[in-house]
Amino acid sequence: MELGAFSISLAVKDLQASKAFYEKFGFTVFGGDASQNWLILKNGEHVIGLFQGMFEKNTLTFNPGWDQDAKELDEFTDIRDLQRKLKAEGVEFITEADESTSGPASFTLLDPDDNPILVDQHR
């Protein structure tokens, strides 16, 4: 099961303070839009998202169809296929991708310790 790019999406209180903090660790802005209260930072292969007012808790994030540089993969497992496989394994979902569609979609779930997981396909 190929999940695509991985990052941690951090629910931050102050976007600029968090950006300045992680820059001290060598992270640089890779994407996002500060005027919309979100930034993506990268240090080598490590990716973190800073989201002010968007997530209630820190969230593990997977992006099918992308590599760690947010470049599109030629081949990848579609989010709907991932969802069907996880459902077959008995995983419970908070939100689900619409299986009658194609292209961008997402689903969310919780791990056994109530850590949110977002699987978010952009293409």
MOPAC internal coordinates of N, CA, C and O (Angstrom, degrees):
PM7 1SCF
backbone

  N    0.0000 0     0.00 0     0.00 0    0    0    0
  C    1.4498 1     0.00 0     0.00 0    1    0    0
  C    1.5234 1   107.54 1     0.00 0    2    1    0
  O    1.2310 1   120.43 1   -67.54 1    3    2    1
  N    1.3245 1   116.78 1   112.46 1    3    2    1
  C    1.4577 1   122.12 1  -179.70 1    5    3    2
  C    1.5242 1   109.27 1   -93.77 1    6    5    3
  O    1.2310 1   120.60 1   -61.12 1    7    6    5
  N    1.3404 1   116.47 1   118.88 1    7    6    5
  C    1.4589 1   121.79 1  -175.83 1    9    7    6
  C    1.5260 1   114.01 1   -95.31 1   10    9    7
  O    1.2310 1   119.83 1   169.97 1   11   10    9
  N    1.3249 1   117.94 1   -10.03 1   11   10    9
  C    1.4588 1   120.61 1  -179.30 1   13   11   10
  C    1.5133 1   111.97 1    83.96 1   14   13   11
  O    1.2310 1   121.26 1    22.91 1   15   14   13
  N    1.3228 1   115.19 1  -157.09 1   15   14   13
  C    1.4668 1   121.89 1  -177.22 1   17   15   14
  C    1.5253 1   110.24 1   -63.74 1   18   17   15
  O    1.2310 1   120.77 1   -32.81 1   19   18   17
  N    1.3267 1   116.13 1   147.19 1   19   18   17
  C    1.4617 1   121.80 1   177.66 1   21   19   18
  C    1.5204 1   109.85 1  -119.67 1   22   21   19
  O    1.2310 1   121.27 1   -40.02 1   23   22   21
  N    1.3365 1   115.17 1   139.98 1   23   22   21
  C    1.4618 1   120.78 1   172.34 1   25   23   22
  C    1.5218 1   107.83 1  -152.31 1   26   25   23
  O    1.2310 1   121.59 1   -12.97 1   27   26   25
  N    1.2934 1   114.56 1   167.03 1   27   26   25
  C    1.4623 1   120.71 1   171.88 1   29   27   26
  C    1.5285 1   106.12 1  -107.93 1   30   29   27
  O    1.2310 1   120.79 1   -50.87 1   31   30   29
  N    1.3105 1   116.09 1   129.13 1   31   30   29
  C    1.4576 1   121.82 1   178.24 1   33   31   30
  C    1.5254 1   107.06 1   -99.58 1   34   33   31
  O    1.2310 1   120.76 1   -66.94 1   35   34   33
  N    1.3201 1   116.15 1   113.06 1   35   34   33
  C    1.4609 1   121.10 1  -176.04 1   37   35   34
  C    1.5190 1   111.40 1   -95.18 1   38   37   35
  O    1.2310 1   120.91 1   -50.19 1   39   38   37
  N    1.3172 1   115.86 1   129.81 1   39   38   37
  C    1.4627 1   122.16 1   174.25 1   41   39   38
  C    1.5300 1   106.54 1   -82.66 1   42   41   39
  O    1.2310 1   120.50 1   -76.13 1   43   42   41
  N    1.3286 1   116.65 1   103.87 1   43   42   41
  C    1.4641 1   120.56 1  -174.45 1   45   43   42
  C    1.5236 1   111.13 1  -105.73 1   46   45   43
  O    1.2310 1   121.36 1   -26.81 1   47   46   45
  N    1.3273 1   115.01 1   153.19 1   47   46   45
  C    1.4622 1   121.38 1   179.07 1   49   47   46
  C    1.5164 1   112.06 1   -85.78 1   50   49   47
  O    1.2310 1   120.66 1   146.40 1   51   50   49
  N    1.3482 1   116.34 1   -33.60 1   51   50   49
  C    1.4575 1   121.89 1  -176.86 1   53   51   50
  C    1.5230 1   107.31 1  -139.10 1   54   53   51
  O    1.2310 1   120.56 1   -74.77 1   55   54   53
  N    1.3209 1   116.54 1   105.23 1   55   54   53
  C    1.4615 1   121.86 1  -175.01 1   57   55   54
  C    1.5261 1   112.29 1   -55.73 1   58   57   55
  O    1.2310 1   120.11 1   132.91 1   59   58   57
  N    1.3145 1   117.40 1   -47.09 1   59   58   57
  C    1.4706 1   120.39 1  -176.24 1   61   59   58
  C    1.5330 1   111.43 1   -68.53 1   62   61   59
  O    1.2310 1   119.90 1   142.28 1   63   62   61
  N    1.3248 1   117.80 1   -37.72 1   63   62   61
  C    1.4691 1   120.57 1   177.87 1   65   63   62
  C    1.5259 1   110.21 1   -65.73 1   66   65   63
  O    1.2310 1   120.21 1   138.97 1   67   66   65
  N    1.3309 1   117.21 1   -41.03 1   67   66   65
  C    1.4655 1   120.66 1   178.90 1   69   67   66
  C    1.5197 1   110.85 1   -68.01 1   70   69   67
  O    1.2310 1   120.32 1   138.86 1   71   70   69
  N    1.3134 1   117.00 1   -41.14 1   71   70   69
  C    1.4752 1   121.13 1   177.28 1   73   71   70
  C    1.5275 1   109.55 1   -58.46 1   74   73   71
  O    1.2310 1   120.10 1   131.04 1   75   74   73
  N    1.3215 1   117.42 1   -48.96 1   75   74   73
  C    1.4658 1   121.73 1  -179.57 1   77   75   74
  C    1.5330 1   110.54 1   -61.42 1   78   77   75
  O    1.2310 1   120.21 1   140.61 1   79   78   77
  N    1.3194 1   117.20 1   -39.39 1   79   78   77
  C    1.4606 1   121.00 1   179.51 1   81   79   78
  C    1.5268 1   111.04 1   -63.04 1   82   81   79
  O    1.2310 1   120.02 1   129.34 1   83   82   81
  N    1.3145 1   117.56 1   -50.66 1   83   82   81
  C    1.4689 1   120.35 1  -176.57 1   85   83   82
  C    1.5217 1   112.33 1   -71.91 1   86   85   83
  O    1.2310 1   119.84 1   156.14 1   87   86   85
  N    1.3158 1   117.91 1   -23.86 1   87   86   85
  C    1.4668 1   120.05 1   174.27 1   89   87   86
  C    1.5225 1   110.64 1   -64.25 1   90   89   87
  O    1.2310 1   119.82 1   151.07 1   91   90   89
  N    1.3299 1   117.95 1   -28.93 1   91   90   89
  C    1.4611 1   121.28 1   176.73 1   93   91   90
  C    1.5206 1   111.77 1   -64.60 1   94   93   91
  O    1.2310 1   120.15 1   157.54 1   95   94   93
  N    1.3409 1   117.32 1   -22.46 1   95   94   93
  C    1.4617 1   122.62 1   177.46 1   97   95   94
  C    1.5237 1   111.80 1   -91.66 1   98   97   95
  O    1.2310 1   120.15 1  -175.81 1   99   98   97
  N    1.3246 1   117.32 1     4.19 1   99   98   97
  C    1.4532 1   121.30 1   178.72 1  101   99   98
  C    1.5198 1   114.75 1    94.53 1  102  101   99
  O    1.2310 1   119.91 1  -174.09 1  103  102  101
  N    1.3329 1   117.79 1     5.91 1  103  102  101
  C    1.4625 1   119.72 1   176.59 1  105  103  102
  C    1.5222 1   109.32 1   -76.17 1  106  105  103
  O    1.2310 1   120.76 1   -35.90 1  107  106  105
  N    1.3327 1   116.15 1   144.10 1  107  106  105
  C    1.4611 1   122.22 1   175.29 1  109  107  106
  C    1.5237 1   108.77 1  -126.84 1  110  109  107
  O    1.2310 1   121.19 1   -25.24 1  111  110  109
  N    1.3129 1   115.34 1   154.76 1  111  110  109
  C    1.4599 1   120.14 1   179.49 1  113  111  110
  C    1.5196 1   109.02 1   -66.48 1  114  113  111
  O    1.2310 1   121.31 1   -50.64 1  115  114  113
  N    1.3194 1   115.09 1   129.36 1  115  114  113
  C    1.4618 1   123.53 1  -176.65 1  117  115  114
  C    1.5204 1   110.76 1  -113.62 1  118  117  115
  O    1.2310 1   120.61 1   154.33 1  119  118  117
  N    1.3150 1   116.44 1   -25.67 1  119  118  117
  C    1.4634 1   120.72 1  -178.25 1  121  119  118
  C    1.5065 1   109.85 1  -174.33 1  122  121  119
  O    1.2310 1   121.59 1     4.98 1  123  122  121
  N    1.3166 1   114.56 1  -175.02 1  123  122  121
  C    1.4527 1   120.25 1   178.28 1  125  123  122
  C    1.5112 1   112.17 1   101.95 1  126  125  123
  O    1.2310 1   121.27 1     9.74 1  127  126  125
  N    1.3255 1   115.18 1  -170.26 1  127  126  125
  C    1.4524 1   121.58 1  -177.00 1  129  127  126
  C    1.5315 1   108.15 1  -150.80 1  130  129  127
  O    1.2310 1   120.65 1   -76.48 1  131  130  129
  N    1.3138 1   116.35 1   103.52 1  131  130  129
  C    1.4638 1   120.87 1  -177.68 1  133  131  130
  C    1.5292 1   111.61 1   -59.90 1  134  133  131
  O    1.2310 1   119.80 1   148.82 1  135  134  133
  N    1.3393 1   117.99 1   -31.18 1  135  134  133
  C    1.4613 1   119.85 1   179.46 1  137  135  134
  C    1.5319 1   111.51 1   -68.49 1  138  137  135
  O    1.2310 1   120.38 1   162.52 1  139  138  137
  N    1.3347 1   116.87 1   -17.48 1  139  138  137
  C    1.4663 1   121.80 1   175.70 1  141  139  138
  C    1.5299 1   111.33 1  -103.98 1  142  141  139
  O    1.2310 1   120.59 1  -170.04 1  143  142  141
  N    1.3426 1   116.48 1     9.96 1  143  142  141
  C    1.4715 1   123.86 1   175.54 1  145  143  142
  C    1.5189 1   114.50 1    69.41 1  146  145  143
  O    1.2310 1   119.76 1  -145.60 1  147  146  145
  N    1.3425 1   118.05 1    34.40 1  147  146  145
  C    1.4558 1   120.21 1   173.24 1  149  147  146
  C    1.5233 1   110.72 1  -149.28 1  150  149  147
  O    1.2310 1   121.69 1   -37.76 1  151  150  149
  N    1.3317 1   114.37 1   142.24 1  151  150  149
  C    1.4620 1   122.26 1   177.21 1  153  151  150
  C    1.5229 1   109.00 1  -140.73 1  154  153  151
  O    1.2310 1   120.88 1   -30.83 1  155  154  153
  N    1.3264 1   115.93 1   149.17 1  155  154  153
  C    1.4553 1   122.27 1   173.44 1  157  155  154
  C    1.5265 1   106.23 1  -112.27 1  158  157  155
  O    1.2310 1   120.56 1   -52.81 1  159  158  157
  N    1.3349 1   116.53 1   127.19 1  159  158  157
  C    1.4559 1   122.12 1  -179.94 1  161  159  158
  C    1.5180 1   109.51 1  -116.66 1  162  161  159
  O    1.2310 1   121.10 1   -28.45 1  163  162  161
  N    1.3188 1   115.51 1   151.55 1  163  162  161
  C    1.4529 1   120.54 1  -176.90 1  165  163  162
  C    1.5244 1   109.95 1  -139.09 1  166  165  163
  O    1.2310 1   121.57 1   -36.32 1  167  166  165
  N    1.3224 1   114.61 1   143.68 1  167  166  165
  C    1.4617 1   123.34 1   172.39 1  169  167  166
  C    1.5249 1   105.23 1  -139.99 1  170  169  167
  O    1.2310 1   120.35 1   -76.81 1  171  170  169
  N    1.3293 1   116.94 1   103.19 1  171  170  169
  C    1.4580 1   120.12 1  -173.55 1  173  171  170
  C    1.5151 1   109.35 1    62.19 1  174  173  171
  O    1.2310 1   120.35 1    53.63 1  175  174  173
  N    1.3234 1   116.94 1  -126.37 1  175  174  173
  C    1.4663 1   121.61 1   178.51 1  177  175  174
  C    1.5324 1   112.39 1   -87.80 1  178  177  175
  O    1.2310 1   120.00 1   175.18 1  179  178  177
  N    1.3216 1   117.60 1    -4.82 1  179  178  177
  C    1.4589 1   121.71 1  -176.39 1  181  179  178
  C    1.5247 1   110.35 1   -85.04 1  182  181  179
  O    1.2310 1   120.98 1   -51.35 1  183  182  181
  N    1.3364 1   115.73 1   128.65 1  183  182  181
  C    1.4587 1   121.36 1  -177.19 1  185  183  182
  C    1.5264 1   109.06 1  -126.52 1  186  185  183
  O    1.2310 1   121.26 1   -48.36 1  187  186  185
  N    1.3373 1   115.20 1   131.64 1  187  186  185
  C    1.4576 1   120.74 1   172.87 1  189  187  186
  C    1.5235 1   108.33 1  -129.56 1  190  189  187
  O    1.2310 1   121.19 1   -35.62 1  191  190  189
  N    1.3024 1   115.32 1   144.38 1  191  190  189
  C    1.4568 1   121.20 1   173.70 1  193  191  190
  C    1.5139 1   108.49 1  -109.06 1  194  193  191
  O    1.2310 1   120.87 1   -42.29 1  195  194  193
  N    1.3050 1   115.94 1   137.71 1  195  194  193
  C    1.4697 1   121.73 1   176.25 1  197  195  194
  C    1.5201 1   107.15 1  -110.13 1  198  197  195
  O    1.2310 1   120.65 1   -59.68 1  199  198  197
  N    1.3272 1   116.36 1   120.32 1  199  198  197
  C    1.4590 1   121.62 1  -174.93 1  201  199  198
  C    1.5278 1   109.47 1  -129.46 1  202  201  199
  O    1.2310 1   120.87 1   -69.24 1  203  202  201
  N    1.3288 1   115.93 1   110.76 1  203  202  201
  C    1.4601 1   121.17 1   179.43 1  205  203  202
  C    1.5212 1   108.90 1   -94.63 1  206  205  203
  O    1.2310 1   120.88 1   -62.73 1  207  206  205
  N    1.3412 1   115.92 1   117.27 1  207  206  205
  C    1.4541 1   120.85 1   176.84 1  209  207  206
  C    1.5163 1   115.29 1    77.89 1  210  209  207
  O    1.2310 1   119.30 1  -166.63 1  211  210  209
  N    1.3194 1   118.95 1    13.37 1  211  210  209
  C    1.4626 1   120.96 1  -177.55 1  213  211  210
  C    1.5236 1   113.19 1  -109.91 1  214  213  211
  O    1.2310 1   120.33 1   146.44 1  215  214  213
  N    1.3169 1   116.97 1   -33.56 1  215  214  213
  C    1.4606 1   121.46 1  -178.82 1  217  215  214
  C    1.5177 1   108.52 1  -121.01 1  218  217  215
  O    1.2310 1   120.97 1   -35.97 1  219  218  217
  N    1.3158 1   115.75 1   144.03 1  219  218  217
  C    1.4605 1   120.78 1   177.17 1  221  219  218
  C    1.5267 1   111.24 1   -76.62 1  222  221  219
  O    1.2310 1   121.13 1   144.20 1  223  222  221
  N    1.3416 1   115.44 1   -35.80 1  223  222  221
  C    1.4657 1   121.20 1  -177.57 1  225  223  222
  C    1.5327 1   109.35 1  -134.65 1  226  225  223
  O    1.2310 1   120.80 1   -19.32 1  227  226  225
  N    1.3319 1   116.08 1   160.68 1  227  226  225
  C    1.4538 1   120.05 1   172.03 1  229  227  226
  C    1.5251 1   108.24 1   -58.61 1  230  229  227
  O    1.2310 1   120.53 1   -37.57 1  231  230  229
  N    1.3366 1   116.59 1   142.43 1  231  230  229
  C    1.4529 1   121.49 1  -170.35 1  233  231  230
  C    1.5232 1   110.73 1  -135.14 1  234  233  231
  O    1.2310 1   120.64 1   -46.37 1  235  234  233
  N    1.3338 1   116.38 1   133.63 1  235  234  233
  C    1.4575 1   121.04 1   171.07 1  237  235  234
  C    1.5272 1   107.13 1   -75.18 1  238  237  235
  O    1.2310 1   120.14 1   -46.86 1  239  238  237
  N    1.3236 1   117.34 1   133.14 1  239  238  237
  C    1.4552 1   120.72 1  -175.66 1  241  239  238
  C    1.5197 1   110.73 1  -127.39 1  242  241  239
  O    1.2310 1   121.12 1   -46.25 1  243  242  241
  N    1.3378 1   115.46 1   133.75 1  243  242  241
  C    1.4656 1   122.58 1   175.25 1  245  243  242
  C    1.5224 1   107.53 1  -123.65 1  246  245  243
  O    1.2310 1   120.89 1   -39.96 1  247  246  245
  N    1.3343 1   115.91 1   140.04 1  247  246  245
  C    1.4646 1   121.22 1  -179.44 1  249  247  246
  C    1.5256 1   110.33 1  -124.03 1  250  249  247
  O    1.2310 1   120.14 1   -88.30 1  251  250  249
  N    1.3430 1   117.35 1    91.70 1  251  250  249
  C    1.4653 1   119.67 1   175.61 1  253  251  250
  C    1.5258 1   110.73 1   -57.78 1  254  253  251
  O    1.2310 1   120.99 1   -40.50 1  255  254  253
  N    1.3208 1   115.71 1   139.50 1  255  254  253
  C    1.4567 1   120.34 1   178.85 1  257  255  254
  C    1.5067 1   114.79 1    93.87 1  258  257  255
  O    1.2310 1   120.46 1   173.55 1  259  258  257
  N    1.3375 1   116.73 1    -6.45 1  259  258  257
  C    1.4620 1   121.30 1   179.19 1  261  259  258
  C    1.5154 1   110.25 1  -121.46 1  262  261  259
  O    1.2310 1   121.18 1   -30.71 1  263  262  261
  N    1.3569 1   115.36 1   149.29 1  263  262  261
  C    1.4544 1   119.91 1   167.59 1  265  263  262
  C    1.5276 1   108.16 1   -93.05 1  266  265  263
  O    1.2310 1   119.71 1     3.66 1  267  266  265
  N    1.3211 1   118.16 1  -176.34 1  267  266  265
  C    1.4659 1   121.41 1  -176.28 1  269  267  266
  C    1.5289 1   113.88 1   -65.88 1  270  269  267
  O    1.2310 1   120.25 1   167.87 1  271  270  269
  N    1.3453 1   117.13 1   -12.13 1  271  270  269
  C    1.4578 1   121.29 1   176.72 1  273  271  270
  C    1.5241 1   111.66 1   -99.80 1  274  273  271
  O    1.2310 1   120.49 1  -167.80 1  275  274  273
  N    1.3442 1   116.67 1    12.20 1  275  274  273
  C    1.4688 1   123.32 1  -178.22 1  277  275  274
  C    1.5236 1   111.39 1    61.80 1  278  277  275
  O    1.2310 1   121.02 1  -151.60 1  279  278  277
  N    1.3329 1   115.65 1    28.40 1  279  278  277
  C    1.4622 1   120.80 1   174.41 1  281  279  278
  C    1.5182 1   108.27 1   -94.16 1  282  281  279
  O    1.2310 1   121.24 1   -39.25 1  283  282  281
  N    1.3261 1   115.24 1   140.75 1  283  282  281
  C    1.4493 1   120.36 1  -177.86 1  285  283  282
  C    1.5251 1   111.46 1   -67.13 1  286  285  283
  O    1.2310 1   121.35 1   -44.89 1  287  286  285
  N    1.3321 1   115.03 1   135.11 1  287  286  285
  C    1.4521 1   121.88 1   176.11 1  289  287  286
  C    1.5209 1   109.00 1   -87.98 1  290  289  287
  O    1.2310 1   120.35 1   -37.13 1  291  290  289
  N    1.3395 1   116.94 1   142.87 1  291  290  289
  C    1.4636 1   120.24 1   177.33 1  293  291  290
  C    1.5244 1   111.08 1   -64.51 1  294  293  291
  O    1.2310 1   120.84 1   138.82 1  295  294  293
  N    1.3280 1   116.00 1   -41.18 1  295  294  293
  C    1.4563 1   120.93 1   179.64 1  297  295  294
  C    1.5244 1   109.07 1  -126.75 1  298  297  295
  O    1.2310 1   120.92 1   -40.21 1  299  298  297
  N    1.3254 1   115.84 1   139.79 1  299  298  297
  C    1.4627 1   120.78 1   178.19 1  301  299  298
  C    1.5191 1   108.86 1  -160.91 1  302  301  299
  O    1.2310 1   120.99 1   -16.81 1  303  302  301
  N    1.3144 1   115.72 1   163.19 1  303  302  301
  C    1.4583 1   121.65 1   177.02 1  305  303  302
  C    1.5225 1   108.59 1   -84.15 1  306  305  303
  O    1.2310 1   120.53 1   -59.41 1  307  306  305
  N    1.3233 1   116.58 1   120.59 1  307  306  305
  C    1.4553 1   121.51 1  -179.91 1  309  307  306
  C    1.5283 1   110.17 1   -63.34 1  310  309  307
  O    1.2310 1   121.19 1   -34.16 1  311  310  309
  N    1.3102 1   115.33 1   145.84 1  311  310  309
  C    1.4643 1   121.71 1  -177.17 1  313  311  310
  C    1.5276 1   112.42 1   -56.76 1  314  313  311
  O    1.2310 1   120.43 1   146.05 1  315  314  313
  N    1.3315 1   116.78 1   -33.95 1  315  314  313
  C    1.4611 1   119.87 1  -179.61 1  317  315  314
  C    1.5279 1   111.55 1   -68.38 1  318  317  315
  O    1.2310 1   120.84 1   144.69 1  319  318  317
  N    1.3356 1   116.00 1   -35.31 1  319  318  317
  C    1.4681 1   120.48 1   175.20 1  321  319  318
  C    1.5269 1   110.43 1   -66.85 1  322  321  319
  O    1.2310 1   120.58 1   138.44 1  323  322  321
  N    1.3437 1   116.49 1   -41.56 1  323  322  321
  C    1.4630 1   120.34 1   176.17 1  325  323  322
  C    1.5254 1   110.34 1   -59.88 1  326  325  323
  O    1.2310 1   120.89 1   135.07 1  327  326  325
  N    1.3213 1   115.90 1   -44.93 1  327  326  325
  C    1.4552 1   120.67 1  -179.11 1  329  327  326
  C    1.5321 1   111.00 1   -61.16 1  330  329  327
  O    1.2310 1   120.21 1   134.89 1  331  330  329
  N    1.3372 1   117.20 1   -45.11 1  331  330  329
  C    1.4701 1   120.57 1   179.65 1  333  331  330
  C    1.5241 1   111.17 1   -61.80 1  334  333  331
  O    1.2310 1   120.51 1   138.42 1  335  334  333
  N    1.3375 1   116.63 1   -41.58 1  335  334  333
  C    1.4761 1   120.55 1   179.72 1  337  335  334
  C    1.5232 1   110.96 1   -64.48 1  338  337  335
  O    1.2310 1   120.47 1   136.37 1  339  338  337
  N    1.3283 1   116.71 1   -43.63 1  339  338  337
  C    1.4628 1   120.18 1   179.84 1  341  339  338
  C    1.5250 1   111.43 1   -66.97 1  342  341  339
  O    1.2310 1   120.27 1   140.09 1  343  342  341
  N    1.3261 1   117.09 1   -39.91 1  343  342  341
  C    1.4651 1   120.03 1   176.37 1  345  343  342
  C    1.5295 1   110.77 1   -60.24 1  346  345  343
  O    1.2310 1   120.74 1   138.91 1  347  346  345
  N    1.3384 1   116.18 1   -41.09 1  347  346  345
  C    1.4681 1   120.82 1   179.29 1  349  347  346
  C    1.5306 1   111.07 1   -63.30 1  350  349  347
  O    1.2310 1   120.55 1   154.68 1  351  350  349
  N    1.3389 1   116.55 1   -25.32 1  351  350  349
  C    1.4600 1   122.21 1   177.85 1  353  351  350
  C    1.5313 1   111.55 1   -86.92 1  354  353  351
  O    1.2310 1   120.32 1  -179.96 1  355  354  353
  N    1.3144 1   117.00 1     0.04 1  355  354  353
  C    1.4656 1   120.78 1   177.62 1  357  355  354
  C    1.5134 1   114.89 1    88.01 1  358  357  355
  O    1.2310 1   119.77 1  -167.60 1  359  358  357
  N    1.3314 1   118.05 1    12.40 1  359  358  357
  C    1.4615 1   121.37 1   179.44 1  361  359  358
  C    1.5260 1   109.11 1   -72.44 1  362  361  359
  O    1.2310 1   120.70 1   -44.52 1  363  362  361
  N    1.3384 1   116.27 1   135.48 1  363  362  361
  C    1.4634 1   121.83 1   177.13 1  365  363  362
  C    1.5226 1   109.97 1   -96.04 1  366  365  363
  O    1.2310 1   121.04 1   -38.51 1  367  366  365
  N    1.3094 1   115.62 1   141.49 1  367  366  365
  C    1.4567 1   122.46 1  -176.01 1  369  367  366
  C    1.5240 1   111.41 1  -109.07 1  370  369  367
  O    1.2310 1   120.93 1   -30.70 1  371  370  369
  N    1.3301 1   115.83 1   149.30 1  371  370  369
  C    1.4638 1   122.10 1   171.33 1  373  371  370
  C    1.5294 1   108.28 1   -88.13 1  374  373  371
  O    1.2310 1   121.08 1   130.56 1  375  374  373
  N    1.3304 1   115.54 1   -49.44 1  375  374  373
  C    1.4630 1   122.33 1   173.16 1  377  375  374
  C    1.5215 1   107.31 1  -129.09 1  378  377  375
  O    1.2310 1   121.11 1   -23.64 1  379  378  377
  N    1.3286 1   115.48 1   156.36 1  379  378  377
  C    1.4604 1   120.36 1  -177.49 1  381  379  378
  C    1.5226 1   110.93 1  -129.36 1  382  381  379
  O    1.2310 1   121.42 1   -27.73 1  383  382  381
  N    1.3360 1   114.88 1   152.27 1  383  382  381
  C    1.4616 1   121.29 1   171.22 1  385  383  382
  C    1.5266 1   107.80 1   -75.45 1  386  385  383
  O    1.2310 1   120.57 1   -37.08 1  387  386  385
  N    1.3141 1   116.52 1   142.92 1  387  386  385
  C    1.4629 1   121.77 1   176.99 1  389  387  386
  C    1.5213 1   107.89 1   -74.55 1  390  389  387
  O    1.2310 1   120.46 1   -66.59 1  391  390  389
  N    1.3130 1   116.72 1   113.41 1  391  390  389
  C    1.4663 1   121.02 1  -175.57 1  393  391  390
  C    1.5190 1   113.27 1   -74.73 1  394  393  391
  O    1.2310 1   119.80 1   172.90 1  395  394  393
  N    1.3344 1   117.99 1    -7.10 1  395  394  393
  C    1.4563 1   119.94 1   177.58 1  397  395  394
  C    1.5312 1   112.09 1   -88.68 1  398  397  395
  O    1.2310 1   120.55 1   179.78 1  399  398  397
  N    1.3406 1   116.56 1    -0.22 1  399  398  397
  C    1.4622 1   121.29 1  -178.57 1  401  399  398
  C    1.5190 1   110.14 1  -110.25 1  402  401  399
  O    1.2310 1   121.06 1    -3.25 1  403  402  401
  N    1.3330 1   115.58 1   176.75 1  403  402  401
  C    1.4602 1   122.13 1   172.07 1  405  403  402
  C    1.5254 1   107.18 1  -135.60 1  406  405  403
  O    1.2310 1   120.77 1   -12.64 1  407  406  405
  N    1.3251 1   116.14 1   167.36 1  407  406  405
  C    1.4564 1   119.43 1   178.94 1  409  407  406
  C    1.5149 1   112.64 1    85.35 1  410  409  407
  O    1.2310 1   120.64 1    30.07 1  411  410  409
  N    1.3399 1   116.39 1  -149.93 1  411  410  409
  C    1.4591 1   120.73 1  -175.63 1  413  411  410
  C    1.5244 1   112.85 1   -57.33 1  414  413  411
  O    1.2310 1   121.53 1   -41.61 1  415  414  413
  N    1.3319 1   114.67 1   138.39 1  415  414  413
  C    1.4635 1   121.96 1   178.06 1  417  415  414
  C    1.5174 1   108.11 1  -170.05 1  418  417  415
  O    1.2310 1   121.09 1   -10.88 1  419  418  417
  N    1.3402 1   115.52 1   169.12 1  419  418  417
  C    1.4628 1   119.15 1   177.87 1  421  419  418
  C    1.5153 1   109.50 1  -151.38 1  422  421  419
  O    1.2310 1   121.48 1   -18.36 1  423  422  421
  N    1.3300 1   114.78 1   161.64 1  423  422  421
  C    1.4578 1   121.36 1   168.27 1  425  423  422
  C    1.5083 1   108.56 1  -144.75 1  426  425  423
  O    1.2310 1   121.17 1   -22.11 1  427  426  425
  N    1.3280 1   115.37 1   157.89 1  427  426  425
  C    1.4577 1   120.80 1   178.31 1  429  427  426
  C    1.5237 1   109.08 1  -131.10 1  430  429  427
  O    1.2310 1   121.84 1   -26.75 1  431  430  429
  N    1.3162 1   114.08 1   153.25 1  431  430  429
  C    1.4572 1   121.92 1   178.03 1  433  431  430
  C    1.5098 1   108.64 1  -156.20 1  434  433  431
  O    1.2310 1   120.70 1    -6.58 1  435  434  433
  N    1.3192 1   116.28 1   173.42 1  435  434  433
  C    1.4599 1   122.12 1   177.05 1  437  435  434
  C    1.5150 1   108.99 1  -118.88 1  438  437  435
  O    1.2310 1   120.32 1   -38.59 1  439  438  437
  N    1.3349 1   117.00 1   141.41 1  439  438  437
  C    1.4595 1   119.77 1   173.27 1  441  439  438
  C    1.5328 1   108.08 1   -79.84 1  442  441  439
  O    1.2310 1   119.29 1    -2.67 1  443  442  441
  N    1.3328 1   118.96 1   177.33 1  443  442  441
  C    1.4692 1   120.56 1  -176.54 1  445  443  442
  C    1.5276 1   114.90 1   -60.14 1  446  445  443
  O    1.2310 1   120.15 1   162.22 1  447  446  445
  N    1.3432 1   117.32 1   -17.78 1  447  446  445
  C    1.4619 1   121.23 1   179.15 1  449  447  446
  C    1.5210 1   112.12 1  -102.49 1  450  449  447
  O    1.2310 1   120.73 1  -162.88 1  451  450  449
  N    1.3197 1   116.20 1    17.12 1  451  450  449
  C    1.4721 1   123.51 1   179.55 1  453  451  450
  C    1.5226 1   114.01 1    66.03 1  454  453  451
  O    1.2310 1   120.40 1  -154.37 1  455  454  453
  N    1.3313 1   116.84 1    25.63 1  455  454  453
  C    1.4647 1   120.13 1   172.53 1  457  455  454
  C    1.5250 1   108.52 1   -82.72 1  458  457  455
  O    1.2310 1   119.86 1   -54.15 1  459  458  457
  N    1.3244 1   117.87 1   125.85 1  459  458  457
  C    1.4597 1   120.04 1   179.98 1  461  459  458
  C    1.5317 1   111.62 1   -69.22 1  462  461  459
  O    1.2310 1   121.43 1   -36.93 1  463  462  461
  N    1.3212 1   114.87 1   143.07 1  463  462  461
  C    1.4595 1   122.68 1   174.54 1  465  463  462
  C    1.5220 1   106.91 1  -127.19 1  466  465  463
  O    1.2310 1   121.04 1   -53.67 1  467  466  465
  N    1.3243 1   115.62 1   126.33 1  467  466  465
  C    1.4681 1   122.84 1   176.80 1  469  467  466
  C    1.5232 1   107.60 1  -112.52 1  470  469  467
  O    1.2310 1   120.69 1   -53.87 1  471  470  469
  N    1.3155 1   116.28 1   126.13 1  471  470  469
  C    1.4707 1   121.34 1   171.19 1  473  471  470
  C    1.5115 1   105.03 1  -112.43 1  474  473  471
  O    1.2310 1   121.10 1   -63.98 1  475  474  473
  N    1.3389 1   115.49 1   116.02 1  475  474  473
  C    1.4591 1   122.30 1  -167.73 1  477  475  474
  C    1.5230 1   109.82 1  -131.14 1  478  477  475
  O    1.2310 1   121.13 1   -74.59 1  479  478  477
  N    1.3353 1   115.45 1   105.41 1  479  478  477
  C    1.4649 1   121.68 1  -179.28 1  481  479  478
  C    1.5194 1   108.90 1   -95.56 1  482  481  479
  O    1.2310 1   120.35 1   -52.06 1  483  482  481
  N    1.3318 1   116.93 1   127.94 1  483  482  481
  C    1.4588 1   121.75 1  -174.30 1  485  483  482
  C    1.5222 1   114.95 1   -99.22 1  486  485  483
  O    1.2310 1   120.25 1   176.34 1  487  486  485
  N    1.3447 1   117.12 1    -3.66 1  487  486  485
  C    1.4815 1   118.34 1  -179.28 1  489  487  486
  C    1.4874 1   111.82 1  -142.04 1  490  489  487
  O    1.2310 1   120.10 1   180.00 1  491  490  489

